[in-house]
Amino acid sequence: MWFIHNPERLKTEVTGIEALRASAPWLAVATPRMMKGLQFAVDFDMAVNGEALPFTLTYPAFFPETPPSVLPRDGRHYSSHQWGHGGELCLEYRTDNWDPAVTGAMMIESAHRLLSGEQPALDRRAVVPSAHQASLGQQLRSASCRAFLTPGLRDYIAALEAGAGYPCNIVETHGPRRTWTAYVASIGPVSAPVWQEDSIPPGDSQGSPGLLVRLPSLDGVAVSEQEQLERIVTATAIQGQAPTDDNATSRFTVLADATSAQFHFSFLHKGTWKVLHYRTIDLSNETGARLPDFYAAMAGKKVGIVGCGSLGSKIAASLARSGVRQFVLIDDDILKPGNLARNELAAESLGSHKVDALEERLRAVAPNVTVEVWRVDLGGQESSGSTATILDALAECNLLIDATADPQAFNFVASVARRARSPMIWAEVYAGGIGGFVARLRPGIEPPPHAARRQYLAWCRSQGVPWHGQGNDYDVHRDAGPPLIADDADVAVIAAHTSRMAVDVLVRRDTSIFPHPAYVIGLAADWVFDEPFDTRPIDFAAEDEWQLPVSGEHAGAALEYVVSLLDKAADDADRTGT
């Protein structure tokens, strides 16, 4: 306890409060005592306009690094600067401006200044200016029902005709600790909306029909009963077809003017309509950019990711958050309980194919994401037709990422990259979580993938230090000592490096912030690494061509052969009449 480690400060606190009691006529009682848990406190009564008000000054265990609290002993609400009924007084000295030099006596004086300032006489109340600015989180602690007013919605509503009502679609999400958050997903018929929210991922909810009423002003508009809401709606000229489900037991009504909005949820309870008001969270003034402006170009880029396990799932989610909106995902595995230790996916996706669950995850973290999924083991025992179709899909991507650490899958991805002249990144987490590898290959700048892989393997051999990682699922079993196993942090580091390099390729293409095309990144003092974060760059030498040149003679011969086959097919069709 603080008074055992700092007995001099305890003495200072006690003598200081006693000196205040002796000098201040308004401080009638100041009695130290020990509370439960050996918490030191001082009960004091202070007079305000002749009334003795009982309070307790309670010292925290980490005093003087954290401030004491002043609470009423009778549980009353004394001040507008008080945390709820019977709660702590919000004084001049708080956690946001605390100085360990402030004493308990100073806290008691601050409490007296506050209460006497708010009631300078028995028949007069005054306002004491507040230095406390409640955060949004503090304001919403007691609000279970919340609603977003987004910049796009506000701008669209501002241009609408006042006095008119518009059908809309409201989406509501159910969060933890019994919180519900609603937002307007679209305005107009669901099948042909005139406006859609594009800043919030749609999630799984289809939403429910509602009515948006554009008023000249919300000043003085306060709705507490259904009759009030109905009077406002009745006076409104509905544009288009309003939601008219006579059997509905609940509905949303949004009242809005040019700058603000109120969300009201009406529901039928025991034969009577009740109205629940949602606390509006105004996002319209949020101007801080979450991503650089030039990241917007990634919305038009398609990324193919082969391998959606721990590494690939994290890369995909990171790229979606960074602005990529088109994906091709390839993996045939399902999510098992053990995968939760490292995968981006969560328990609700157990038993699902990873690509299907990852598609849902990407749609949940970013708006307007389109995903093409293939539940196929690329390089495994799959039909030739399926493999060919998948390779065609990969050929349409602007960037290919191999996150499988499988040589056979690498060969397929590398072949597509070379033939389509698409940039390629390949990454792997070393067994045991000792580190990982990330490489970027761009047509005409770095060597083609197969050549780069040969050079990487030659670099590994040239280090002269054998690596003992032969385990499966990122684990290593050694003769001496416990096995090494990669954890989520190990995978996340390599995934973050891979995503960063992928973003660089997508937004820059022919230039780069990375001076080297490949990096070996250490996460433990093992193999070639002297310590964690020991990073070794690798440069690739020019070797081979991305697209082999074709002679005119050979191309002509091939073309003549194809034409002959087409002519033969036409002749056969004429003979058979098909």
C-alpha positions in Angstrom: 0.0 0.0 0.0 1.1 3.5 -0.7 1.2 4.6 2.9 3.6 1.8 3.8 6.0 2.6 1.0 5.7 6.3 1.5 4.9 7.0 5.2 6.1 10.6 4.9 3.4 11.3 2.4 0.8 9.8 4.7 2.0 12.2 7.4 1.8 15.1 5.0 -1.8 14.2 4.0 -3.1 13.8 7.6 -1.4 17.0 8.9 -2.5 19.0 5.8 -6.1 18.1 6.2 -6.0 18.8 10.0 -4.5 22.2 9.3 -7.3 22.9 6.8 -9.9 21.9 9.4 -8.4 24.3 11.9 -8.2 27.2 9.5 -11.4 26.8 7.3 -14.6 27.5 9.2 -16.7 25.6 6.6 -14.8 22.3 7.3 -16.5 20.9 10.5 -15.3 17.3 10.6 -12.3 15.5 9.1 -11.8 12.0 10.4 -9.3 9.5 9.0 -10.2 5.9 8.8 -9.4 2.6 7.1 -11.9 1.1 4.6 -12.2 -2.4 3.4 -9.1 -3.7 1.7 -6.8 -1.4 3.8 -7.9 1.6 1.8 -7.1 4.9 3.5 -9.9 7.5 3.6 -11.0 10.7 5.3 -14.7 11.4 6.2 -15.3 15.1 6.2 -18.4 17.4 6.5 -18.3 20.8 4.9 -20.8 23.6 5.4 -22.5 25.2 2.4 -25.1 27.8 3.2 -25.5 26.5 6.7 -26.0 22.8 5.7 -23.4 20.2 6.6 -22.7 18.0 3.6 -21.1 14.6 4.3 -18.4 13.4 2.0 -15.5 10.9 1.9 -12.1 11.5 0.5 -10.8 8.0 -0.7 -7.2 7.4 -1.5 -6.5 4.9 -4.3 -3.8 2.1 -3.9 -1.5 3.9 -6.4 -1.7 7.3 -4.7 0.0 9.8 -5.3 0.4 8.7 -8.9 -3.4 8.7 -9.3 -5.9 11.1 -7.7 -8.2 10.5 -4.7 -12.0 10.6 -5.2 -14.6 12.6 -3.4 -18.0 11.0 -3.0 -21.1 11.9 -0.9 -21.6 9.5 2.1 -25.4 9.9 1.9 -25.6 9.0 -1.8 -27.2 12.3 -2.8 -26.8 14.2 -6.1 -25.2 17.5 -5.1 -23.7 18.9 -8.3 -24.0 19.1 -12.1 -20.3 18.2 -12.0 -20.9 14.7 -10.5 -20.7 11.2 -12.1 -24.3 10.2 -11.8 -26.6 10.1 -8.7 -24.4 9.7 -5.6 -21.3 9.5 -7.7 -17.9 11.0 -7.6 -17.5 14.8 -7.9 -15.6 16.0 -11.0 -13.2 18.5 -9.5 -10.4 20.7 -10.7 -7.9 17.9 -10.2 -8.7 14.9 -12.3 -7.0 12.0 -14.0 -6.4 14.0 -17.1 -4.5 16.8 -15.4 -3.3 15.1 -12.2 -0.1 16.2 -10.5 1.3 14.0 -7.7 2.0 17.2 -5.8 -1.7 17.8 -5.3 -2.8 16.8 -1.8 -6.0 15.6 -0.2 -6.5 19.0 1.5 -6.5 20.6 -2.0 -9.1 18.1 -3.2 -11.4 19.0 -0.2 -10.9 22.8 -1.0 -11.8 22.1 -4.6 -15.0 20.3 -3.6 -16.0 23.2 -1.4 -15.4 25.7 -4.2 -17.5 23.7 -6.5 -20.6 23.3 -4.3 -20.5 26.8 -2.8 -20.0 28.2 -6.4 -23.1 26.4 -7.6 -25.2 27.6 -4.7 -23.8 30.9 -3.5 -27.0 31.5 -1.5 -29.9 29.4 -0.3 -32.3 30.9 -2.9 -29.8 31.2 -5.8 -28.2 28.7 -8.1 -25.2 29.4 -10.4 -23.3 27.6 -13.1 -19.7 26.7 -12.5 -17.9 26.4 -15.9 -16.8 22.9 -16.7 -13.3 22.0 -17.8 -14.4 18.4 -18.5 -15.0 17.4 -22.1 -16.8 14.1 -22.2 -15.5 11.8 -24.9 -17.9 10.1 -27.3 -17.4 6.8 -25.4 -18.3 8.4 -22.1 -21.5 10.0 -23.6 -22.6 6.6 -24.9 -22.0 4.5 -21.8 -25.6 4.5 -20.9 -27.0 4.4 -24.5 -27.7 0.9 -25.6 -29.4 2.0 -28.8 -27.3 4.1 -31.2 -27.5 5.3 -34.8 -24.9 6.6 -37.3 -25.4 9.8 -39.2 -22.7 9.4 -41.9 -21.3 12.2 -44.1 -22.9 10.7 -47.2 -26.3 10.5 -45.6 -26.2 14.0 -44.3 -25.2 15.4 -47.7 -27.9 13.6 -49.5 -30.6 14.6 -47.0 -29.5 18.2 -47.2 -30.5 18.3 -50.8 -34.0 16.7 -50.3 -37.2 18.6 -50.3 -38.3 19.6 -46.8 -41.8 18.3 -45.8 -41.4 15.1 -47.7 -41.0 11.5 -46.6 -38.9 8.8 -48.4 -38.9 5.1 -48.0 -35.5 3.8 -46.8 -33.8 0.6 -45.6 -32.4 0.5 -42.1 -29.7 -2.0 -41.1 -29.2 -2.7 -37.4 -26.3 -4.6 -35.9 -26.4 -6.3 -32.5 -23.1 -5.6 -30.6 -21.7 -6.8 -27.3 -23.2 -5.9 -23.9 -26.7 -5.5 -25.3 -25.9 -2.6 -27.7 -27.7 -2.0 -31.0 -26.5 0.3 -33.7 -28.6 1.3 -36.7 -27.9 3.2 -39.9 -29.6 4.1 -43.2 -28.4 1.6 -45.8 -30.3 3.0 -48.7 -33.1 5.4 -49.7 -35.7 4.5 -52.2 -37.0 1.1 -53.2 -34.6 -1.7 -52.1 -34.6 -3.0 -55.7 -33.7 0.4 -57.2 -32.4 2.7 -54.5 -31.6 6.3 -55.3 -28.9 6.5 -52.6 -26.8 3.8 -50.9 -24.4 4.0 -47.9 -20.9 3.2 -49.2 -18.8 3.7 -46.1 -20.1 0.9 -43.9 -19.7 -2.8 -44.8 -23.2 -4.3 -45.4 -22.6 -7.4 -43.2 -25.2 -10.2 -43.2 -28.3 -8.2 -42.3 -30.8 -7.5 -45.1 -32.2 -4.6 -43.1 -35.8 -3.6 -42.6 -38.1 -1.0 -44.3 -38.3 2.4 -42.7 -39.3 6.0 -43.4 -37.1 9.0 -43.6 -38.9 12.3 -43.0 -37.1 15.5 -44.2 -38.1 18.4 -41.9 -37.2 22.1 -42.3 -35.6 22.0 -38.8 -35.3 19.6 -35.9 -35.2 22.5 -33.4 -37.8 21.8 -30.8 -38.7 18.4 -32.2 -38.8 15.9 -29.3 -40.6 12.6 -29.7 -41.5 10.5 -26.6 -44.8 8.9 -27.8 -46.0 7.2 -30.9 -48.8 9.8 -31.4 -46.3 12.6 -31.8 -44.4 10.6 -34.4 -47.6 9.8 -36.3 -48.6 13.4 -36.4 -45.3 14.3 -38.0 -45.5 11.5 -40.5 -49.2 12.3 -41.4 -48.2 15.9 -42.3 -45.5 14.6 -44.7 -45.9 14.1 -48.4 -44.5 10.6 -49.0 -42.3 10.3 -52.1 -42.7 6.9 -53.8 -44.2 3.9 -52.1 -44.0 4.1 -48.3 -43.6 1.0 -46.2 -47.2 -0.2 -45.4 -47.1 -3.6 -43.7 -50.2 -3.6 -41.6 -49.0 -6.7 -39.8 -45.6 -5.2 -38.8 -44.9 -5.1 -35.1 -42.0 -2.7 -35.4 -40.6 0.0 -37.7 -37.9 2.7 -37.9 -38.6 6.4 -38.5 -35.8 8.8 -39.2 -36.5 12.5 -38.7 -33.9 14.7 -40.3 -33.1 18.3 -41.3 -30.1 19.5 -43.3 -27.5 18.9 -40.6 -28.8 16.3 -38.1 -31.1 13.3 -37.7 -33.2 11.5 -35.1 -33.7 7.7 -35.2 -36.9 6.4 -33.6 -37.9 2.7 -33.3 -41.5 2.0 -32.8 -42.6 -1.4 -31.5 -45.9 -3.0 -30.5 -45.9 -4.0 -26.8 -49.1 -5.6 -25.3 -51.3 -3.9 -27.9 -49.7 -0.5 -27.5 -47.1 1.2 -29.7 -44.0 2.3 -27.9 -41.2 4.5 -29.2 -37.5 4.0 -28.5 -35.1 6.8 -29.2 -31.7 6.0 -30.6 -28.7 8.1 -29.7 -27.4 9.7 -32.9 -23.6 9.4 -33.5 -22.8 12.2 -35.9 -19.9 11.1 -38.2 -20.5 13.8 -40.7 -17.7 16.0 -39.3 -15.1 13.3 -39.2 -12.4 14.8 -41.6 -9.4 12.8 -40.6 -8.3 10.5 -43.5 -7.8 6.9 -42.5 -5.8 6.1 -45.6 -3.6 8.2 -48.0 -5.4 9.6 -51.0 -3.4 7.6 -53.5 -4.6 4.3 -51.9 -8.0 4.9 -53.7 -6.4 3.4 -56.8 -6.5 0.0 -55.2 -10.3 -0.1 -55.4 -9.9 -0.9 -59.1 -7.2 -3.6 -58.6 -7.8 -7.3 -58.3 -5.6 -9.5 -56.0 -5.4 -13.2 -56.2 -4.3 -15.0 -53.0 -3.5 -18.7 -53.1 -3.5 -20.1 -49.6 -6.0 -18.7 -47.1 -4.6 -20.2 -43.9 -3.0 -18.2 -41.1 -0.8 -16.1 -43.3 -3.1 -15.7 -46.3 -6.2 -14.8 -44.3 -4.3 -12.0 -42.5 -2.9 -10.7 -45.7 -6.4 -10.6 -47.3 -8.0 -8.8 -44.4 -5.2 -6.2 -44.3 -5.4 -5.5 -48.0 -9.2 -5.1 -47.8 -8.8 -2.6 -45.0 -6.2 -0.8 -47.1 -8.6 -0.3 -50.1 -8.4 -3.5 -52.3 -12.0 -4.3 -53.3 -11.6 -7.3 -55.6 -10.2 -10.7 -54.6 -9.7 -14.2 -56.0 -9.2 -16.6 -53.1 -8.0 -20.2 -53.5 -7.8 -22.9 -50.8 -9.5 -26.2 -50.2 -9.0 -26.5 -46.5 -11.6 -26.1 -43.7 -11.3 -24.1 -40.5 -10.6 -26.4 -37.6 -10.5 -25.5 -33.9 -6.7 -25.5 -33.8 -6.6 -22.9 -36.6 -8.1 -20.3 -34.3 -4.7 -19.8 -32.7 -3.4 -17.9 -35.7 -6.1 -17.4 -38.3 -7.9 -14.2 -39.1 -11.2 -16.1 -38.8 -13.1 -16.8 -35.6 -15.1 -19.6 -34.0 -18.3 -18.9 -35.9 -16.6 -20.1 -39.1 -15.5 -23.5 -37.7 -16.1 -26.3 -40.1 -16.5 -23.9 -43.1 -14.1 -23.8 -46.0 -11.6 -21.1 -45.3 -12.3 -19.3 -48.6 -16.0 -19.1 -47.9 -15.5 -17.8 -44.3 -12.8 -15.4 -45.5 -15.1 -14.0 -48.1 -17.6 -13.2 -45.3 -14.8 -11.7 -43.2 -13.7 -9.4 -46.0 -17.2 -8.2 -46.6 -17.4 -7.4 -42.9 -14.3 -5.3 -42.7 -14.7 -3.3 -45.9 -17.6 -2.0 -48.0 -18.2 -3.0 -51.7 -15.9 -6.0 -51.7 -16.3 -8.6 -54.4 -14.8 -12.0 -53.9 -14.3 -15.0 -56.2 -13.7 -18.1 -54.2 -12.3 -21.5 -55.3 -12.4 -24.4 -52.9 -9.5 -26.1 -54.7 -6.1 -27.4 -53.8 -4.0 -25.8 -56.4 -1.3 -28.3 -57.3 -3.1 -31.1 -55.6 -5.2 -33.9 -57.1 -7.8 -31.8 -58.9 -9.3 -32.1 -62.4 -7.3 -30.5 -65.2 -10.4 -28.5 -66.2 -10.7 -27.0 -62.7 -7.1 -26.2 -62.6 -7.2 -24.5 -66.0 -10.2 -22.4 -65.0 -8.5 -21.3 -61.8 -5.4 -20.3 -63.7 -7.5 -18.2 -66.1 -9.1 -16.5 -63.1 -5.6 -15.7 -61.6 -4.4 -14.4 -65.0 -7.0 -11.6 -64.7 -5.5 -10.3 -61.4 -3.3 -7.3 -61.0 -1.3 -9.0 -58.3 -0.7 -12.6 -57.4 0.2 -13.7 -53.8 1.4 -17.2 -52.9 0.9 -17.8 -49.2 1.0 -21.6 -49.3 4.8 -22.3 -48.7 4.1 -25.2 -51.1 6.5 -25.6 -54.0 3.9 -27.1 -56.3 1.4 -24.3 -55.7 4.2 -21.8 -56.2 4.9 -23.4 -59.6 1.4 -22.8 -60.8 1.2 -19.2 -59.5 4.6 -18.5 -60.9 3.6 -19.8 -64.3 0.5 -17.6 -64.4 2.5 -14.6 -63.3 5.0 -15.1 -66.0 2.5 -15.8 -68.8 0.2 -12.9 -67.8 3.1 -10.7 -66.9 1.5 -10.0 -63.5 3.5 -8.9 -60.4 3.8 -11.7 -57.9 4.6 -11.8 -54.2 5.4 -14.9 -52.3 5.8 -15.2 -48.6 6.2 -17.9 -45.9 6.6 -18.2 -42.2 9.6 -20.3 -41.2 8.8 -23.3 -39.1 9.1 -22.6 -35.4 8.3 -19.0 -35.9 12.0 -18.0 -36.1 11.2 -15.7 -38.9 9.9 -15.5 -42.4 10.5 -14.5 -46.0 8.8 -12.0 -48.4 9.7 -11.5 -52.0 8.3 -9.2 -54.7 8.7 -9.9 -58.4 7.7 -7.4 -61.1 7.8 -8.1 -64.9 10.8 -6.6 -66.5 12.3 -5.4 -63.2 13.0 -8.5 -61.2 13.7 -11.9 -62.7 10.8 -14.2 -63.4 9.5 -16.2 -60.4 11.1 -19.6 -61.0 14.5 -17.9 -61.5 14.0 -15.8 -58.3 13.2 -18.9 -56.3 16.3 -20.7 -57.5 18.4 -17.6 -56.4 16.6 -17.5 -53.0 17.3 -21.2 -52.3 20.9 -20.7 -53.4 21.2 -17.8 -50.9 19.8 -20.0 -48.1 22.4 -22.7 -48.9 25.2 -20.1 -49.1 24.7 -19.1 -45.4 26.4 -22.3 -44.3 24.0 -22.8 -41.4 21.6 -25.8 -41.8 18.0 -25.3 -40.8 16.3 -28.0 -38.9 12.7 -27.0 -39.6 11.0 -30.0 -40.9 7.7 -29.9 -38.9 4.2 -29.3 -40.1 1.9 -26.4 -39.2 4.8 -24.0 -38.3 6.3 -26.3 -35.7 9.9 -27.6 -35.3 11.0 -30.6 -33.3 14.6 -30.7 -32.2 16.7 -33.3 -30.5 17.3 -31.1 -27.5 14.8 -28.7 -25.9 11.1 -28.1 -26.4 9.6 -27.8 -29.9 9.4 -24.4 -31.5 6.0 -23.3 -32.6 5.0 -20.2 -34.5 2.4 -18.1 -32.7 -0.1 -15.5 -33.9 2.4 -12.7 -33.5 5.0 -14.5 -35.6 2.5 -15.0 -38.4 1.1 -11.5 -38.1 4.6 -9.9 -38.5 5.2 -11.7 -41.8 1.7 -11.0 -42.9 2.1 -7.3 -42.2 5.4 -7.2 -44.2 3.7 -9.0 -47.1 0.7 -6.7 -47.1 2.9 -3.6 -47.0 4.9 -4.9 -50.0 1.6 -5.7 -51.8 0.3 -2.2 -51.3 3.6 -0.8 -52.6 3.2 -2.9 -55.8 -0.4 -2.0 -56.3 0.0 1.8 -55.9 3.5 2.2 -57.5 4.1 -0.7 -59.8 7.3 0.5 -61.5 8.8 2.3 -58.5 9.1 1.2 -54.9 9.8 2.3 -51.4 11.6 -1.0 -50.9 15.2 -0.9 -52.2 15.4 -4.7 -52.3 13.0 -7.2 -53.8 13.2 -9.8 -51.0 13.8 -9.9 -47.3 14.5 -12.6 -44.8 13.1 -11.4 -41.4 14.2 -12.8 -38.1 11.9 -13.2 -35.2 14.3 -15.3 -32.9 18.0 -15.8 -32.4 18.2 -19.0 -34.6 19.5 -20.1 -37.9 21.1 -17.1 -39.6 19.5 -14.6 -37.3 21.5 -13.0 -34.5 18.4 -11.6 -32.7 14.7 -10.9 -33.3 14.1 -8.3 -36.1 17.4 -9.2 -37.6 16.5 -8.5 -41.3 18.6 -9.7 -44.3 17.8 -8.2 -47.7 18.3 -10.3 -50.8 18.9 -8.9 -54.3 18.1 -11.0 -57.3 20.3 -11.0 -60.4 18.9 -10.6 -63.9 18.1 -14.1 -65.2 15.8 -15.3 -68.0 12.9 -13.4 -69.6 9.4 -13.1 -68.2 7.9 -13.9 -71.6 10.0 -16.0 -73.9 10.4 -14.5 -77.4 8.6 -16.4 -80.2 10.0 -16.4 -83.7 7.9 -15.4 -86.6 8.5 -18.7 -88.3 7.3 -20.8 -85.3 4.3 -18.5 -84.7 3.3 -18.8 -88.3 3.5 -22.6 -88.2 1.4 -22.8 -85.1 -1.2 -20.5 -86.7 -1.4 -22.6 -89.9 -2.0 -25.7 -87.7 -4.8 -24.1 -85.8 -6.4 -22.8 -89.0 -6.3 -26.3 -90.5 -8.1 -27.7 -87.5 -10.8 -25.1 -87.8 -11.2 -25.9 -91.5 -11.5 -29.6 -90.7 -14.2 -28.9 -88.1 -16.1 -26.9 -90.7 -15.9 -29.6 -93.3 -17.1 -32.2 -90.8 -20.0 -30.0 -89.9 -21.0 -29.7 -93.6 -20.9 -33.4 -94.1 -23.1 -34.2 -91.1 -25.4 -31.3 -91.5 -24.7 -30.1 -87.9 
